[in-house]
Amino acid sequence: MRHRVSLSTIAREWGRIGVLGFGGPPAHIALLRELCVERRGWVEARDFEDGIAATNLLPGPASTQLAILNAWWLRGAWGAVVGGVCFIVPGLALILALAALFLAGDPPSWINGAAAGAGSAVAAVAVQAGGRMIPDSLRRAADRPARIRWGCYFAVGAAATVLLGPWLVLVLLATGLVEVAIRRGRRRPSAADAPAGGTGQLWLLLALVPISAALAALSALTWVAYKVGALSYGGGFVIIPLMQADSVDRYGWLTDGQFLNAVALGQITPGPVVQTVAVVGYAAAGLGGGLLAAAVAFGPSFLLITLGGGQFERLRALPAVQSFFDGAGPAVIGAICGSAIPLALALRHAWQLAVLTLALVLLLALRRGVVSTLLIAGGLGVAAALAGWAVT
């Protein structure tokens, strides 16, 4: 543990992020770093960056796993459970309430406007989140060749986000392995490069993934929810086509129009985009179905972190693993910054570009907070909708 923090503090702070975490992973990363690294000093900047790299390589929603991992660092398994639940529940409760109100028809225009307004600022949040991590990460590059490689890894990560989407995880693996090979070529391998006594436990941890998949296959809904949680590499939007194929085309739980409403609800509510699966569950089996779908989608993330956190710490102490994160870390930061490009290109209206420009000024020039910026952007979206401007 970095610091022993009370469960009540974890519940309060992670619940606050769960309430205010509009904007998806870029906002979650920015808020978690602001809390754990900058404001409270609970987690070192290097540890936080390594945590981002590791959770991006795991199956499941990366920002949720990052929230669980940071809470695990502060209070072990109970901290991970409390922090993860408090991070997830606010957005889950809101999205289920909105599903009950609006699933049968089109959401009111102001909801679409708030989603479009807040969504317009997310690209700026991504730039800020990645930019604030660059100085600490760059300091880990000890000499000029290391700094050149850092820049290359950053550029590759940014390009992969734009060009490869869900295959980004392969690029992160490649950059880490390249750095391992370069450093290993400069020195003789030692016994410290191999895990001592933890290999069997690590394989047991990896075995949890197919075991949980077998359990999830008990029903159509749990299987769909498991796939959503397990295949969300590269960001929550990756699994939207998968959800649409199952919930609309295969099982008929939703119409195409209802599914689009579900996606809109997932964007307007705080928390990870993966929570959209709760709307699918609600359409399939009511409130119980929504809760079940969310539990199945997020369950593997809790298992991987609470049971594997200790292995992560042991592995990080190995020189080869440290080298891996020194390669994958800059690529992750590049991916975060690079995600601003597809996010900006997805904007469809001129007023959204104006909101994005304002968000960039607020975050980068005036150094305003992420939450206040997203709230301002959402408010401008509501105003645009009430003025009769296109918001969808």
C-alpha positions in Angstrom: 0.0 0.0 0.0 1.2 3.5 -0.8 -0.8 5.1 2.0 -3.4 3.5 4.3 -6.5 5.5 3.5 -9.8 5.0 5.3 -12.6 3.2 3.4 -14.8 6.2 4.1 -12.3 8.5 2.3 -12.1 6.1 -0.6 -15.9 5.9 -0.8 -16.2 9.7 -0.8 -13.5 10.5 -3.3 -14.2 7.7 -5.7 -17.9 8.4 -5.4 -17.2 12.0 -6.3 -15.4 11.0 -9.4 -18.3 8.6 -10.2 -20.7 11.5 -10.0 -18.6 14.0 -11.9 -16.8 11.7 -14.4 -18.6 12.9 -17.5 -16.6 12.4 -20.7 -15.4 8.8 -20.4 -11.8 7.6 -19.9 -10.0 10.9 -20.6 -12.0 12.6 -17.9 -11.6 9.6 -15.5 -7.8 9.6 -16.0 -7.6 13.3 -15.4 -9.7 13.2 -12.3 -8.0 10.2 -10.8 -4.5 11.7 -11.4 -5.6 15.1 -10.0 -6.8 13.3 -6.8 -4.2 10.6 -6.3 -1.0 12.2 -7.7 -1.4 15.9 -7.6 -3.7 16.8 -4.8 -3.3 14.1 -2.2 0.1 12.6 -3.1 -1.1 9.1 -2.5 0.4 7.6 -5.7 3.7 8.4 -7.4 3.4 9.7 -10.9 5.5 6.8 -12.2 3.2 4.3 -10.5 0.1 6.0 -12.0 1.6 5.9 -15.5 2.5 2.2 -15.1 -1.0 1.6 -13.9 -2.5 3.1 -17.0 -0.2 1.0 -19.2 -1.1 -2.2 -17.4 -4.9 -1.6 -17.4 -4.8 -0.8 -21.1 -3.4 -4.3 -21.7 -6.0 -6.1 -19.6 -9.4 -7.1 -21.0 -12.2 -4.9 -19.8 -12.9 -1.2 -19.3 -9.5 0.4 -18.7 -10.5 3.5 -16.8 -12.7 1.4 -14.4 -9.7 -0.9 -13.8 -7.5 2.1 -13.2 -9.9 3.4 -10.6 -10.0 0.0 -8.9 -6.2 -0.4 -9.0 -5.6 3.0 -7.4 -8.0 2.2 -4.6 -6.3 -1.2 -4.2 -3.0 0.6 -3.7 -4.5 2.6 -0.9 -6.4 -0.1 1.1 -6.0 -3.5 -0.5 -8.9 -5.7 -1.7 -11.5 -3.9 0.4 -10.4 -0.6 -0.9 -10.6 -1.9 -4.5 -14.2 -3.1 -3.9 -15.3 0.1 -2.2 -13.6 2.3 -4.7 -14.8 0.4 -7.7 -18.4 0.2 -6.6 -18.5 3.9 -5.7 -16.9 4.8 -9.0 -19.5 2.7 -11.0 -22.8 3.0 -9.1 -23.6 6.8 -9.6 -23.5 6.5 -13.4 -25.2 3.1 -13.3 -28.1 4.4 -11.2 -28.6 7.4 -13.5 -28.4 5.5 -16.7 -31.0 2.9 -15.4 -33.3 5.8 -14.3 -33.0 7.4 -17.7 -33.6 4.1 -19.5 -36.8 3.6 -17.6 -38.0 7.1 -18.6 -36.8 7.3 -22.2 -36.2 3.9 -23.6 -39.7 3.6 -25.1 -39.4 6.9 -27.0 -37.0 9.6 -28.2 -35.1 11.4 -25.4 -36.0 15.0 -25.0 -33.9 17.4 -27.1 -32.2 18.9 -24.1 -30.7 15.4 -23.2 -29.3 15.1 -26.7 -28.0 18.6 -26.4 -26.3 18.0 -23.1 -24.7 14.9 -24.5 -23.6 16.7 -27.7 -22.2 19.6 -25.7 -20.3 17.5 -23.2 -19.1 15.3 -26.0 -17.7 18.3 -27.8 -15.3 19.0 -25.0 -13.9 15.4 -24.5 -11.2 15.9 -27.2 -9.9 18.8 -25.2 -10.0 16.7 -22.0 -7.9 14.0 -23.7 -5.3 16.5 -24.7 -5.1 17.9 -21.2 -5.0 14.4 -19.5 -2.2 13.3 -21.7 -0.3 16.5 -21.6 -0.2 16.6 -17.8 1.5 13.2 -17.8 4.3 14.1 -20.3 6.8 15.9 -17.9 6.9 13.1 -15.3 7.1 10.4 -18.0 9.8 12.2 -19.9 12.0 12.5 -16.8 12.2 8.7 -16.8 14.3 8.9 -20.0 17.8 9.2 -18.6 19.8 10.1 -21.7 19.4 11.4 -25.2 18.8 8.0 -26.9 16.2 7.2 -24.3 14.4 10.5 -25.0 14.5 9.9 -28.7 12.9 6.5 -28.2 10.3 8.1 -25.8 9.3 10.4 -28.6 9.0 7.5 -31.1 6.9 5.5 -28.7 4.6 8.5 -28.1 4.2 9.1 -31.8 3.5 5.5 -32.5 0.8 5.4 -29.7 -0.8 8.5 -31.1 -0.9 7.2 -34.6 -2.2 3.8 -33.6 -5.2 5.4 -31.8 -6.1 7.2 -35.0 -5.5 4.4 -37.4 -5.9 1.1 -35.6 -8.7 1.5 -33.0 -9.1 -1.7 -31.0 -5.8 -3.1 -32.2 -4.0 -0.4 -30.2 -3.3 -3.0 -27.5 -0.9 -4.8 -30.0 1.0 -1.6 -30.4 1.4 -1.1 -26.7 2.7 -4.6 -26.4 5.2 -4.0 -29.2 6.6 -0.7 -27.8 7.1 -2.4 -24.4 8.9 -5.4 -26.0 11.1 -3.2 -28.1 12.3 -1.3 -25.1 12.9 -4.6 -23.2 15.0 -5.9 -26.2 17.0 -2.7 -26.4 17.9 -2.7 -22.7 18.5 -6.4 -22.5 21.0 -6.1 -25.4 23.0 -3.7 -23.3 23.5 -5.9 -20.3 23.7 -9.5 -19.4 20.4 -11.2 -18.3 20.3 -12.0 -14.6 18.2 -14.1 -12.3 16.3 -10.9 -11.4 14.8 -10.9 -14.8 12.6 -13.9 -14.0 9.7 -14.0 -11.5 10.7 -15.6 -8.3 8.0 -18.0 -7.0 5.1 -16.0 -8.5 4.8 -17.8 -11.9 2.2 -20.3 -10.7 0.1 -17.6 -9.1 0.3 -15.5 -12.3 -1.0 -18.4 -14.5 -3.8 -19.0 -12.0 -4.7 -15.3 -12.4 -4.8 -15.6 -16.2 -7.0 -18.7 -15.8 -9.7 -16.6 -14.3 -10.5 -15.2 -17.7 -11.7 -18.4 -19.4 -13.3 -19.6 -16.2 -15.4 -16.4 -15.9 -16.3 -16.8 -19.6 -17.6 -20.3 -18.9 -19.7 -19.0 -16.0 -21.0 -16.1 -18.1 -22.3 -18.5 -20.8 -25.2 -19.5 -18.5 -27.6 -17.2 -20.4 -27.8 -15.0 -23.4 -27.8 -11.8 -21.5 -24.9 -12.7 -19.2 -22.9 -13.9 -22.2 -23.5 -10.6 -24.1 -22.6 -8.6 -21.0 -19.5 -10.6 -20.5 -18.3 -10.0 -24.0 -18.9 -6.3 -23.6 -16.8 -6.2 -20.4 -14.0 -8.5 -21.7 -13.6 -7.1 -25.3 -13.6 -3.4 -24.6 -9.9 -2.9 -25.6 -9.1 0.5 -27.0 -12.0 2.3 -25.2 -15.6 1.7 -24.6 -16.8 2.8 -28.0 -15.1 -0.3 -29.5 -17.9 -2.6 -28.1 -20.8 -0.5 -29.4 -21.0 -2.4 -32.7 -20.9 -5.7 -30.7 -23.7 -4.6 -28.5 -25.8 -3.5 -31.5 -25.3 -6.8 -33.3 -26.4 -8.8 -30.2 -29.2 -6.6 -28.8 -30.8 -5.5 -32.0 -30.0 -8.1 -34.8 -29.6 -11.3 -32.9 -32.0 -11.1 -29.9 -34.3 -8.2 -30.8 -34.2 -6.7 -27.3 -34.0 -3.2 -28.8 -34.9 -1.5 -32.1 -32.2 0.4 -34.0 -33.7 3.7 -32.7 -33.8 2.5 -29.1 -30.2 1.3 -29.3 -29.1 4.8 -30.5 -31.0 6.2 -27.5 -29.1 3.8 -25.3 -25.8 5.0 -26.7 -26.8 8.6 -26.2 -27.7 7.9 -22.5 -24.3 6.2 -22.1 -22.6 9.4 -23.3 -24.6 11.9 -21.2 -24.2 10.0 -17.9 -21.0 9.9 -15.9 -18.9 6.8 -15.8 -17.5 4.4 -18.5 -19.3 4.0 -21.8 -19.5 0.3 -21.0 -22.4 1.1 -18.7 -24.5 1.3 -21.9 -24.8 -2.5 -21.4 -27.1 -1.8 -18.5 -29.6 -0.3 -20.9 -29.4 -3.4 -23.0 -30.0 -5.5 -19.8 -32.9 -3.3 -18.9 -34.5 -3.8 -22.3 -34.0 -7.6 -22.1 -35.2 -8.2 -18.5 -36.1 -5.0 -16.7 -34.3 -3.6 -13.7 -32.9 -6.9 -12.7 -31.6 -7.5 -16.2 -29.9 -4.1 -16.1 -28.2 -4.8 -12.8 -27.2 -8.3 -13.9 -25.7 -7.0 -17.1 -23.6 -4.4 -15.3 -22.4 -6.9 -12.7 -21.3 -9.4 -15.3 -19.6 -6.7 -17.5 -17.6 -5.2 -14.6 -17.1 -8.4 -12.5 -13.9 -9.5 -14.3 -12.3 -6.2 -13.7 -12.7 -6.5 -10.0 -11.4 -10.1 -10.1 -8.3 -9.2 -12.1 -7.3 -6.3 -9.9 -8.2 -7.6 -6.4 -6.7 -11.1 -7.1 -3.8 -9.9 -9.3 -2.7 -6.6 -7.8 0.0 -8.3 -5.7 1.4 -10.1 -8.8 1.4 -6.7 -10.6 3.5 -5.2 -7.8 6.0 -8.2 -7.8 6.3 -8.1 -11.6 6.9 -4.4 -11.7 10.0 -4.8 -9.5 11.7 -6.9 -12.2 14.1 -5.0 -14.5 12.5 -6.4 -17.7 9.0 -5.4 -16.6 10.3 -1.9 -15.7 11.8 -1.7 -19.2 8.5 -2.8 -20.7 6.5 0.0 -19.0 9.2 2.5 -20.0 8.3 1.6 -23.6 4.5 1.1 -23.3 4.0 4.1 -21.0 4.9 6.8 -23.5 2.8 5.0 -26.1 -0.2 5.1 -23.8 0.3 8.8 -23.3 0.5 9.3 -27.0 -2.7 7.2 -27.4 -4.5 9.4 -24.9 -3.4 12.6 -26.7 -4.1 11.0 -30.1 -7.6 10.0 -29.2 -8.5 13.7 -29.5 -8.3 13.5 -33.3 -11.1 10.9 -33.9 -13.1 12.6 -31.1 -12.8 15.9 -32.8 -13.5 14.5 -36.2 -16.7 12.9 -34.9 -18.2 16.4 -34.2 -20.9 17.1 -36.7 -22.0 20.7 -36.1 -20.2 24.1 -36.2 -21.4 25.0 -32.7 -19.7 21.9 -31.4 -16.4 23.0 -32.8 -16.9 26.3 -31.0 -17.5 24.5 -27.7 -14.3 22.4 -28.3 -12.3 25.6 -28.9 -13.7 27.1 -25.7 -12.8 23.9 -23.8 -9.3 24.0 -25.1 -8.9 27.5 -23.8 -10.4 26.7 -20.4 -8.3 23.6 -19.8 -5.0 24.5 -21.4 -4.8 28.3 -21.2 -6.9 29.2 -18.2 -6.2 25.9 -16.4 -9.8 25.3 -15.3 -10.9 22.0 -13.9 -12.2 19.1 -16.0 -15.5 18.9 -14.2 -16.4 22.6 -14.6 -15.4 22.6 -18.2 -17.6 19.6 -19.0 -20.5 21.1 -17.1 -20.1 24.4 -19.1 -19.9 22.4 -22.3 -23.0 20.4 -21.4 -24.9 23.6 -20.5 -24.0 25.1 -23.9 -25.3 22.0 -25.5 -28.6 22.4 -23.7 -28.8 26.0 -24.9 -28.1 24.9 -28.4 -30.9 22.4 -28.3 -33.4 24.9 -26.8 -32.4 27.3 -29.6 -33.4 24.8 -32.2 -29.9 24.0 -33.4 -29.2 20.4 -34.6 -27.8 18.3 -31.8 -27.9 14.7 -33.2 
